[in-house]
Amino acid sequence: MRIRAISWNLFHGRDAPPSRALFTTRSRLLRVTERNRAHLQVNRNLLREFSEVLCGAEWDLAMLQETRPRWAAPLASRCGAEAHRVLTSRNSLAPLRTAIAALNPDLIASNEGGSNLTLVRGALTAGEGPAIVERRELEIHHGAPERRAMAFTRLATGLCVANLHATANQPVLAIEDLRRAAAAADEWAGEAPLIFGGDLNLRPESRPEIFAELRERWGLAPPTAPDAIDHILSRGLRVLEPPAKWPPERREVTEDGLAIRLSDHSPVETLLEVAPFAPEARG
């Protein structure tokens, strides 16, 4: 069975044009749309635009980070997918945060709250019954700077998926997050094939030792690129197309002849192949 997988940090549902000059105070405070010759910067709900790009892409597995928690159900519905959502940070007083975000998404930014969202469709949903047969979550970092969590998903096909977002801007903490997540995912998956990835917030060129440890200790490889922080690692699967970032233009939508570039991350995509696997009976 072949599995096309993507990983995408959604930047809390916001756009990120390449020109920083478009991020103005009046846009953030007054929701004024800014534009140059090529791009728009908008301050509004972009669920429709993210759905257009995500649901229109070819994939069987989507691992999403920095996803607005209230987007989980509509994204799954629009993409025709089963979902596993795990809340991450800043999710207290959710109704108040949601109300502020509806008024001004850029002003509240990441403070609306976040989640890791795993979506499954296509080849992974073939057969009778649900595609997702087990959902677990693990807090991989507690306390400052903010809570981080991993969504662990077991599929009826036997494939296991670990979707995480490691601590940002603090490599020592991010390395601890990865070790904790990899150890748990390896234990929970057992002998089943495993996909492990997301926004790992570490570049192989800067921290080669942790990627070597992931490969040698848990069999998880290959990373996306030396300078990448978004990765889809795997074990027990054959890599037919190594993980690679989309070109930035592929995550853009057009409005009034100008481009809205979604998120400050490009999705990473890979094509994997797994032999038939018979999962053990679970009590």
Secondary structure as UniProt FT lines:
FT   STRAND          2..9
FT   HELIX           11..13
FT   HELIX           20..22
FT   HELIX           25..30
FT   STRAND          34..35
FT   STRAND          39..41
FT   HELIX           47..56
FT   STRAND          61..65
FT   HELIX           69..71
FT   HELIX           72..79
FT   STRAND          82..87
FT   TURN            92..93
FT   HELIX           94..103
FT   HELIX           105..108
FT   HELIX           109..112
FT   STRAND          115..120
FT   HELIX           122..125
FT   STRAND          132..141
FT   STRAND          148..155
FT   TURN            156..157
FT   STRAND          160..165
FT   HELIX           171..189
FT   TURN            190..191
FT   STRAND          194..199
FT   TURN            204..206
FT   HELIX           208..218
FT   TURN            226..227
FT   STRAND          230..235
FT   STRAND          238..245
FT   HELIX           248..251
FT   STRAND          252..255
FT   TURN            256..257
FT   STRAND          258..262
FT   STRAND          268..273
//
